[in-house]
């Protein structure tokens, strides 16, 4: 997949931007806080309809404005073209609309049109942060390439809300325990699909290691009728489903060490990058085409051998990279890349 053109209106620090790309990799060069990461975020947002940096999407709208637009033209190897657009409005309340070839789509159906993998320094929180962050990375990766997973995840979340609502009514004496039967059965059905996909995904990542001896170990919160019966009293007391994929986690390990607790910052950062590059290979194998790769400050803490390994991978597909300096980037990558210098939201070619 190739991003041919990106257009931004009122996105972060960009009032109006139209930027063309080609099949070459692109390096975004500039000081901190000039808009490099904002461009990567915009491309990832175009891909997933999710921000890689904030949970409050209204923050993506330029300060003082009431709307923002992200548009992109995508082309695959057969030159089939897609026009993607995301509109955000802040008129009283925040609203987001997405379209493909100018036809409106539900946000849940939008994901998967333009697969992307992104690495940025904040992603180290995947290793050291809360389980919800690790599930977020799992879900966005899998939902881009597996329509059955995406559907199962959507249904699971709906059934979970309804089951918790019934649990609350049981606690309040307004419902009977047998009213859980339907929601429990559907939750288990969709949960099995989700858990199976997550287990296969993490196992595949373990076989794609290119940067070190890292292991991603699935910590499944198994959901069955038997286990739910064991938890029934506690679930009614807290009006919440206590087991299932929404409680899943995975650990990031190196040898016998859990890097969240016994890893250096360098090891945690390297493991995060290994996860993202392995995800890229998994998605490529599943789709039969390579997603776009977005990298923010990736070479600054790598030694020469790891830089060489990363260059070998990033050269396989369209890669857009942000950096403060060129000195840490291997020459063979510089020779094949287009370099754009960014100064306060203004882009200049070198």
PLY file of the C-alpha trace (Angstrom):
ply
format ascii 1.0
element vertex 350
property float x
property float y
property float z
element edge 349
property int vertex1
property int vertex2
end_header
0.00 0.00 0.00
1.26 3.45 -0.95
0.17 6.81 0.41
0.20 9.07 -2.64
-1.15 12.27 -1.14
-2.01 13.67 2.27
-4.18 16.75 2.86
-4.71 18.34 6.25
-7.03 21.13 7.30
-6.82 22.48 10.87
-5.06 19.34 12.11
-2.78 20.06 15.09
-0.42 22.86 13.95
-1.32 22.57 10.24
-3.94 25.00 8.92
-3.67 23.77 5.34
-1.27 21.20 3.98
-1.10 19.20 0.77
1.83 16.80 0.54
2.59 14.29 -2.22
4.51 11.04 -1.64
6.02 8.45 -3.95
7.17 4.87 -3.47
10.43 6.01 -1.88
10.73 6.22 1.85
10.43 9.72 3.29
12.43 11.28 6.11
10.84 14.18 7.99
13.72 16.22 9.40
13.34 19.01 11.93
13.72 20.16 15.51
11.34 19.07 18.25
7.84 20.57 18.29
7.81 21.73 14.66
5.18 19.24 13.41
7.02 16.05 12.43
5.15 13.81 14.85
1.90 15.55 13.97
2.33 14.41 10.36
2.92 10.81 11.42
-0.07 11.00 13.73
-2.22 12.33 10.87
-1.24 9.41 8.63
-1.94 6.88 11.39
-5.25 8.61 12.07
-6.11 8.34 8.37
-5.32 4.62 8.60
-7.09 3.68 11.82
-9.37 6.63 12.69
-7.55 6.55 16.05
-4.94 8.95 17.38
-1.60 7.42 18.36
-1.01 10.13 20.98
-4.26 11.19 22.66
-7.55 9.65 23.75
-9.27 13.06 23.36
-9.62 13.39 19.60
-10.92 16.95 19.90
-7.30 17.86 20.72
-6.48 17.06 17.07
-8.44 20.12 15.94
-6.23 23.19 15.67
-6.71 25.54 18.62
-9.34 28.16 17.87
-10.96 26.15 15.04
-14.21 24.19 15.03
-13.37 21.49 12.50
-10.50 19.50 11.04
-10.11 17.24 8.02
-7.61 14.53 7.16
-7.67 13.26 3.57
-5.50 10.78 1.73
-5.15 9.10 -1.62
-4.05 5.47 -1.32
-2.82 3.21 -4.12
-2.04 -0.50 -4.08
0.35 -2.50 -6.25
-2.25 -2.88 -9.01
-2.74 0.93 -9.04
-6.21 0.63 -7.52
-6.88 3.96 -5.82
-8.85 4.84 -2.69
-9.79 8.28 -1.45
-10.07 8.32 2.36
-11.38 11.18 4.44
-12.00 11.83 8.13
-13.92 14.92 9.23
-13.97 16.13 12.82
-16.34 18.81 14.07
-16.51 20.62 17.38
-19.84 22.42 17.37
-21.21 21.98 20.86
-20.06 18.36 20.93
-17.33 16.45 19.14
-18.34 14.46 16.06
-16.34 12.37 13.62
-17.35 11.16 10.16
-15.40 8.90 7.81
-15.75 8.24 4.11
-14.20 5.98 1.46
-14.27 7.28 -2.13
-16.62 10.01 -0.83
-19.16 7.46 0.43
-19.91 7.63 4.16
-18.94 4.63 6.23
-19.46 3.60 9.83
-16.28 4.12 11.82
-16.23 0.42 12.71
-16.22 -0.47 8.98
-13.54 2.05 8.05
-10.59 0.27 9.66
-8.62 -1.94 7.29
-8.74 0.19 4.14
-5.22 1.50 4.66
-3.18 -0.75 7.00
-0.38 0.93 8.94
2.11 0.15 11.69
3.54 2.97 13.79
6.36 3.18 16.32
6.97 6.21 18.52
8.88 6.69 21.79
5.64 6.87 23.82
4.85 3.30 22.75
7.20 2.10 25.47
4.08 2.36 27.63
2.98 -0.82 25.89
5.62 -2.60 28.00
5.40 -0.70 31.27
1.84 0.63 31.21
-1.59 -0.75 32.04
-3.04 -3.91 30.43
-5.56 -1.75 28.57
-2.68 -0.24 26.56
-1.44 -3.66 25.52
-4.97 -4.70 24.51
-5.23 -1.47 22.49
-2.14 -2.44 20.48
-3.44 -5.98 20.00
-6.87 -4.85 18.86
-5.70 -2.17 16.41
-3.19 -4.56 14.85
-5.60 -7.46 14.45
-8.66 -5.44 13.44
-6.77 -3.99 10.48
-6.23 -7.41 8.90
-8.97 -9.68 10.28
-12.59 -8.73 9.57
-13.89 -11.62 11.73
-11.85 -10.36 14.68
-13.08 -6.81 14.20
-16.71 -7.99 14.11
-16.24 -10.26 17.13
-14.63 -7.44 19.11
-17.48 -5.05 18.28
-20.13 -7.60 19.26
-18.25 -8.58 22.41
-18.15 -4.98 23.60
-21.89 -4.62 22.96
-22.74 -7.86 24.77
-20.46 -6.91 27.67
-22.31 -3.62 28.19
-25.67 -5.41 28.15
-24.51 -8.18 30.48
-23.16 -5.65 32.97
-26.46 -3.80 32.80
-28.33 -6.98 33.72
-25.86 -7.66 36.55
-26.66 -4.23 37.96
-30.40 -4.87 37.73
-29.94 -8.22 39.51
-28.04 -6.47 42.30
-30.89 -3.98 42.60
-33.51 -6.75 42.67
-35.00 -5.73 39.33
-33.94 -8.75 37.25
-33.55 -12.52 37.62
-30.30 -14.45 37.22
-31.63 -16.34 34.19
-31.80 -13.06 32.28
-28.02 -13.33 31.94
-28.24 -16.53 29.88
-28.41 -14.98 26.42
-25.73 -12.34 27.05
-23.43 -14.88 28.70
-23.70 -17.30 25.80
-22.99 -14.62 23.20
-20.12 -13.21 25.25
-18.45 -16.62 25.44
-18.98 -17.20 21.69
-17.35 -13.93 20.64
-14.73 -14.20 23.38
-13.50 -17.49 21.96
-12.94 -15.86 18.57
-11.04 -12.97 20.14
-8.87 -15.14 22.39
-7.99 -17.55 19.58
-6.92 -14.69 17.30
-4.86 -13.00 20.02
-3.07 -16.23 20.90
-2.20 -16.92 17.25
-1.08 -13.33 16.71
1.30 -13.28 19.67
2.69 -16.69 18.78
3.40 -15.41 15.26
5.14 -12.35 16.66
7.44 -14.59 18.64
8.54 -16.27 15.40
9.22 -12.96 13.60
11.90 -11.68 15.97
14.61 -9.64 14.25
15.97 -7.43 17.04
16.60 -9.75 19.96
15.36 -12.62 22.07
12.02 -11.09 23.08
8.90 -13.07 23.87
5.31 -11.88 24.05
3.43 -14.21 26.42
-0.36 -14.23 26.31
-2.08 -13.90 29.70
-5.57 -15.02 28.79
-8.56 -14.31 31.01
-10.45 -17.45 30.05
-14.22 -17.07 29.85
-16.38 -20.19 30.20
-19.73 -21.06 31.74
-17.95 -22.82 34.60
-15.70 -19.89 35.45
-18.56 -17.42 35.23
-20.52 -19.51 37.74
-17.53 -19.29 40.08
-17.50 -15.51 39.78
-21.28 -14.98 39.80
-21.62 -13.72 43.39
-18.76 -11.25 43.01
-19.99 -10.10 39.58
-23.43 -9.27 40.95
-21.86 -7.43 43.89
-19.80 -5.16 41.60
-22.24 -5.22 38.64
-19.40 -6.07 36.28
-18.15 -9.05 34.27
-14.86 -9.99 35.92
-13.35 -12.38 33.37
-13.00 -12.49 29.61
-10.94 -10.90 26.80
-11.58 -7.42 28.23
-9.29 -8.54 31.08
-6.63 -10.13 28.84
-3.00 -9.09 29.01
0.40 -10.13 27.71
3.87 -9.85 29.17
6.99 -8.73 27.34
9.85 -10.99 28.32
13.55 -11.39 27.65
14.93 -14.67 28.89
13.41 -15.19 32.32
12.78 -11.48 32.90
9.50 -9.61 32.62
10.75 -6.36 31.10
7.98 -4.31 32.69
9.61 -4.92 36.08
13.16 -6.05 35.33
14.13 -4.35 32.09
16.20 -1.29 31.33
14.63 1.55 29.37
16.75 0.55 26.38
15.49 -3.04 26.53
11.90 -1.86 26.91
12.24 0.45 23.92
13.88 -2.28 21.82
11.15 -4.75 22.75
8.50 -2.24 21.71
10.18 -1.75 18.36
10.51 -5.54 17.97
6.76 -5.86 18.62
5.96 -3.28 15.95
8.30 -4.74 13.32
6.99 -8.25 13.99
3.45 -6.88 13.68
4.43 -5.44 10.31
5.57 -8.89 9.13
2.42 -10.55 10.49
0.16 -8.05 8.75
2.13 -8.37 5.51
1.84 -12.15 5.55
-1.87 -12.05 6.37
-2.77 -9.42 3.78
-0.40 -10.45 1.02
0.75 -6.81 0.82
2.87 -4.62 3.03
1.33 -1.90 5.21
2.88 1.55 5.42
5.43 1.89 8.25
5.59 5.06 10.36
8.63 5.61 12.59
9.24 8.45 15.04
12.84 8.85 16.29
13.66 5.19 15.79
17.46 5.21 15.28
18.60 7.44 18.12
19.11 4.65 20.71
20.08 1.76 18.41
23.56 0.35 18.03
25.04 -0.31 14.59
23.89 -3.94 14.30
20.32 -3.10 15.25
20.30 -0.12 12.88
21.29 -2.44 10.04
18.50 -4.86 10.94
15.93 -2.07 11.04
17.11 -0.63 7.70
16.70 -4.03 6.08
13.07 -4.15 7.24
12.10 -0.53 6.59
13.32 -0.79 3.00
10.66 -3.39 2.14
7.68 -1.00 2.02
6.83 2.68 2.00
8.24 4.07 5.23
7.80 7.57 6.61
10.24 8.48 9.36
10.62 11.51 11.61
13.99 12.49 13.07
15.80 15.44 14.63
19.11 14.64 12.94
20.42 12.52 10.09
23.67 11.38 11.72
22.15 8.27 13.30
20.49 7.06 10.10
22.51 4.57 8.04
23.77 5.98 4.75
22.17 3.28 2.62
18.76 4.37 3.84
19.54 8.06 3.33
20.62 7.37 -0.25
17.26 5.84 -1.14
14.98 8.21 0.79
13.39 11.57 0.10
14.23 14.10 2.80
11.81 16.85 3.78
12.79 19.55 6.25
10.06 20.89 8.53
10.23 24.30 10.17
7.21 25.47 12.18
4.74 23.57 10.07
6.35 24.58 6.76
7.77 21.73 4.65
10.76 22.14 2.36
12.57 19.58 0.23
16.34 19.17 0.59
0 1
1 2
2 3
3 4
4 5
5 6
6 7
7 8
8 9
9 10
10 11
11 12
12 13
13 14
14 15
15 16
16 17
17 18
18 19
19 20
20 21
21 22
22 23
23 24
24 25
25 26
26 27
27 28
28 29
29 30
30 31
31 32
32 33
33 34
34 35
35 36
36 37
37 38
38 39
39 40
40 41
41 42
42 43
43 44
44 45
45 46
46 47
47 48
48 49
49 50
50 51
51 52
52 53
53 54
54 55
55 56
56 57
57 58
58 59
59 60
60 61
61 62
62 63
63 64
64 65
65 66
66 67
67 68
68 69
69 70
70 71
71 72
72 73
73 74
74 75
75 76
76 77
77 78
78 79
79 80
80 81
81 82
82 83
83 84
84 85
85 86
86 87
87 88
88 89
89 90
90 91
91 92
92 93
93 94
94 95
95 96
96 97
97 98
98 99
99 100
100 101
101 102
102 103
103 104
104 105
105 106
106 107
107 108
108 109
109 110
110 111
111 112
112 113
113 114
114 115
115 116
116 117
117 118
118 119
119 120
120 121
121 122
122 123
123 124
124 125
125 126
126 127
127 128
128 129
129 130
130 131
131 132
132 133
133 134
134 135
135 136
136 137
137 138
138 139
139 140
140 141
141 142
142 143
143 144
144 145
145 146
146 147
147 148
148 149
149 150
150 151
151 152
152 153
153 154
154 155
155 156
156 157
157 158
158 159
159 160
160 161
161 162
162 163
163 164
164 165
165 166
166 167
167 168
168 169
169 170
170 171
171 172
172 173
173 174
174 175
175 176
176 177
177 178
178 179
179 180
180 181
181 182
182 183
183 184
184 185
185 186
186 187
187 188
188 189
189 190
190 191
191 192
192 193
193 194
194 195
195 196
196 197
197 198
198 199
199 200
200 201
201 202
202 203
203 204
204 205
205 206
206 207
207 208
208 209
209 210
210 211
211 212
212 213
213 214
214 215
215 216
216 217
217 218
218 219
219 220
220 221
221 222
222 223
223 224
224 225
225 226
226 227
227 228
228 229
229 230
230 231
231 232
232 233
233 234
234 235
235 236
236 237
237 238
238 239
239 240
240 241
241 242
242 243
243 244
244 245
245 246
246 247
247 248
248 249
249 250
250 251
251 252
252 253
253 254
254 255
255 256
256 257
257 258
258 259
259 260
260 261
261 262
262 263
263 264
264 265
265 266
266 267
267 268
268 269
269 270
270 271
271 272
272 273
273 274
274 275
275 276
276 277
277 278
278 279
279 280
280 281
281 282
282 283
283 284
284 285
285 286
286 287
287 288
288 289
289 290
290 291
291 292
292 293
293 294
294 295
295 296
296 297
297 298
298 299
299 300
300 301
301 302
302 303
303 304
304 305
305 306
306 307
307 308
308 309
309 310
310 311
311 312
312 313
313 314
314 315
315 316
316 317
317 318
318 319
319 320
320 321
321 322
322 323
323 324
324 325
325 326
326 327
327 328
328 329
329 330
330 331
331 332
332 333
333 334
334 335
335 336
336 337
337 338
338 339
339 340
340 341
341 342
342 343
343 344
344 345
345 346
346 347
347 348
348 349
